[in-house]
Amino acid sequence: MKRPTAARGRIDRIEVENFKSYKGKHQIGPFKSFTSVVGPNGSGKSNLMDAISFVLGVRSAQLRGTTFKDLIYTVDLADASENRRSARVTLAYEPENEREILFSRVIEASGTTHYEIDNQRLTSEEYNERLKSYGILVKARNFLVYQGDIEAVAQKTPKELTTLIEQISGSDEYAETYTTNERAKQRAEDEAHTSFTKKKSLMTQKKQMREQKEEAEKHMALQERVNQMKVESTLFKLYHIDADIDRVRDEMRNVREVRDEHVAANEESLKEYEDKRKEKMTKDKTHLALNRKIEALKGTISSHAPRVNQIKEETTRVQKKLELGQAQLTKSKRDAENQAKEIANMEQHLANIDNAEALFDQDQKRRMEQDSKFELTPEQRAEYNAKKIESGAATFKLKTERDQLMSQLNTDEEAASRLSSKTSELQSRLSFLEEQEEREVDRSKTLQQTETVNKGELKKLEKKLKELADEKRTVRSRQDLFKEKIDALNAKLREAKADRKQNERETKALEAIATMKRMFPGVHGRLTELIKVTQKKYELAVITVLGREADAVVVEDAKTAKECIQYLKEQRIQSMQFIPLKEIKVQAINERLRHLGGSSRLIVDVLQFDKSRERAILFACGDTVVCDTHAEAKKLAFSGAQRIKSVSLDGTLVDKSGRLTGGSSSGLAEKANRFSRMDVENTRQEKMKLEDELAAMKSLTTLMLEEQQVITEKTTIEKDTQFLQADMKALKDKLAKLARDKAVIVSSLEESKPELVAAQKASKEGAAKVAALDKQIHAIIDGIYASFVKTLNIANIRVYENEHLMRKQKEAEEKSRFASQRSKWKEQLNYEKSRDTEGPVKSAEGMIARYKAELAELEASAVNAMKELDESKNKLVKMETEHQQAKAQAKALESDIVVLKEKTTMAVQETARLDKKLSSSQNEIDAQREIRNGIISNATMEQMELPRVLALGAGENDGDAMEVDGETSTAGNVVLDYSNLRSDLKQVSKFEREGKENELRIKIDETSIELARLEPNMKALEQYETIKEKERLQTLELEAAKERVKEATDAFEDVRSRRRSIFLDAFQHIADSIDVLYKELTQSASHPLGGQAYLSLESNEDPFLHGVNFTAMPPTKRFREMEQLSGGEKTIAAVALLFSIHSYRSSPFFVLDEVDAALDKVNVEKLAKFMAARSHGKDGKDGTQSIVISLKDYFYDKADALVGVTRDVSQACSKVLTFDLTQYD
């Protein structure tokens, strides 16, 4: 940047108005080339410099003021316009070869400022630009040196000197852009580095993914080989299963033909038996329906009886409440009558007061008529007045004393009256509180009586609840006992019929389960129907583990189970065990048991089942482990630290406690014929008798209903009692408060009595003293009025004055007394009238009416309840008769059925034997089909592609399809193509199959182990292509980042270069100038060469970011740090530095404040000569105008003119004088 040329011009004068210590308008000047401002301390010299700074745009904070209002003259407190005062400073500037310009700055009354040039208002920016055009830089303050600035410049750190040079040079204008571009450059470099790091990481990932891709391809080839081996092994198993199914199917066809012939021969006997059995079932249903109705009716009757009792008890309770209400009504009416008498008595007192006041008025009227004889003539009036004045003078001292005593007497009488009134009020308040307390005590007694009644009722109800609870426990205990006995008898009957009636019972059970499935959506079926054993060899082990849960019925929840149990009871079908899926608790399988080794497998792993029934399977099987041999099962159970429940293929079960069950010793065949026929009949009769007794018992539902009614009634009374207790507590608190209030009033009365006695005594004594003085006064007055009273023919002058003048005063006092008594009685009358005695009467009457209505309702309810109870009892007798008839009919039919059953037993047994054989064959087929379906399902899950011929439709199944229990699965419909199966595998015998299966499995396992060792990343193929794409995109992103780095670097270097160039230009000029100026300031006759001063940079690369070192060496002194120089040496060095900086961007003038303060006389004279030389320039040209504030005569005597500032004490402001020194040159 090109260095600006120095502007030429000078300050001609300064005009200040109300600025700081300058009151009113002052014109200061004219200023010469070298003007010195002198004056004593505190006169306002620095305020003149502040005025120059102010008008040139310097902020208020630098002018020794916090706000602009602080700069306004405010010493003259008497000036009424002070709050509206403003201040103004005008600088007359004469540019070279141009007309004079007036720069003005004004502080308005509001505290704001504005700028003017030649009396035209401008903005601060326009004003500063105009100053800048003349070389006056407000921001750099290149025209001002404040008091203390010299020392501050000398003490500046290298970094602060850099900041100063930046301000002078203007390079600081690029500081913000420099910082912004530097951050942008750094940010771009960071992004580029991040992008490069990402690309490098992607290249590494690409290399790793390539290796994983090759391993995945190898894995896929090996996987294909394993799949082919699994398909071959699966086809081998399925081929032989299909062969077994075809063989068993042919056997079943032959057995079925024999069975059909046998059934046809015994069809008539069986039909008659079935008809009788169905008729008996109908009768049983009727019997059960009637039994349920009887139970319901008994419950209704049981519910009616407590209701009748409840109504009776409620009637008794309401009657007691009615009696209490009537008692309350009687008391309330008595209170109302007493109140009416009291009001009449008070009204009579008020009438007596009115009559007394009327008599008083008549007496006063009569007295006025008598007073007419005391009327005075004008002469007598004049004489009276003269005597009045004379007597007043004669008795002045005594009357003054009497007035003082009278004032004290009035005070004592007022105190006595006040205390008397207070005592009366307290007595009235005490009476009111006592009456209120009496009412509340009566109410408390009523509440206590009600509470006593309620407590008696509660004891009766609690006793009744205890009786019901005891009865309920007795009934429940008896019912449980009867049910246990019935269950035991049922078990005996089932055990006796185990073989003989197995088919019949099974048929009934299956029919019942099918019916329950249709009736209740939540029934899933028997547990054994819901599972499929994957291999036949595990069937015995599974049945052993399931135990009694094998025939349990799986349902959705407990509600469904209860509905099923109720149905079984109603239909008289044998009981079944139910497993509710939602309510059962199961534990998660211990995964460790899947990896025990050997032939062990979790029992749930050899089963196939629907996922929705898993909880039922886990509930029945738990974490039992199945092993091929008993030895292995036993070893597993006992060898580890934790016991394991295990089972072997032969059905031997070892539980966690070590107990062994099952195996060859667990058969139950020998128990079939435990009871003889007679024992069975006796057992059946005993069971029926127990069932009848159980049905005749009072039901728990009825007892619970009665108990609930009693609890409801008890809860109601308890709530009433709680409310009563709450009222009693509140009443107790209220009575306590009344007692406290009474105690306070009694205490106040006790305190008031001594005060009242003392006041009355003081009043009496005061009255006696006043009377004595009155006697003296009267004697004096009687002597003065002696002649006057003779003319009036009266005893003394007081007769006239008392009768005539004091009458009105006495009349007013009497009137006041009447008014006071009337007010007192009216207040008591109003209070008595305000008491509500009608409210309690109405409340009690309303309460009685409610209780009477409630009694009427209860009586009507009692009549209705008794009527309903009688109807229900009659209906119960009729139903019990019908029930006995139906029961007898069912017994008669049962006898017929026993006879018919004997006839058909042999036929049924033979049919059952054939059915059992068919069922066994069908079970074998089903088992093989289940195994086949399991194998096919597993193959499907493992995604094996088995060769198929076609999938048969439902109509294409053979005739044996009807024997399959349940729907045909999709896997069962699959017909496989075995043409590709090796012939040696097809020809394997039944005994060689297991060995061949093991051989195939070993080969598969070996290949699978090799496959498992690879553990490839199967997503590597897809991920490899993804990473290649990411690498390509990251390369593009890296190139873009590099381009952004280049652009940011270019922008940063451009700003850095311009800022550095401007800074170095200013630095070089200042560095070149400072040594010359310093030598000039330090030259002397003894040291003609002067000292040395120079500047050096801490960094040449970015000098504006680092410090500038300033070094000054006075003559004959060695090098020392600036801090080690004396005050004068620092000042000279700082002056040299300031003038060097000023020479770079010099303003047309320079204003300095006491820069010579730290200099001795020699250096002051040097500085003065230097300033004079700089001000006048060479040959009187190119000088810089200097205005210097100084207190030293050997400095300011070198100036061209003096501006003297002094203190005008009378005006409390600064005063200015000017003196031209050039006339003495």
Order of alpha helices (4+ residues) and beta strands (2+ residues): beta-beta-beta-alpha-beta-beta-beta-beta-alpha-beta-alpha-alpha-alpha-alpha-alpha-alpha-alpha-beta-alpha-beta-alpha-beta-alpha-beta-beta-beta-alpha-beta-alpha-beta-beta-beta-alpha-alpha-alpha-alpha-alpha-alpha-beta-beta-alpha-alpha-alpha-beta-beta-alpha-beta-alpha-beta-alpha-beta-beta
